[in-house]
Amino acid sequence: MTLMEPATVLSISVGAILVGVTGVAIYMSFGPPSKELDDPFEDHED
């Protein structure tokens, strides 16, 4: 059994975290939780 290089493991881990955070951000922005978001520019129309 051969183990991966530490740099490869770190790169894959950082990439997986980045993809996960991006996915959660897109879900929060455009998914069902977006209904609770507030638009500050709409609240202060003059």
C-alpha angles and dihedrals in degrees: 000000000000123000124219121250114266091240090056092050091048092048093050091047094050090046092050092049091049092050090047094051091047091050093050091048092052091047092050092047101045107014130081094291089063089077088073094053116109126218108218092196091058091051094056105044112151 
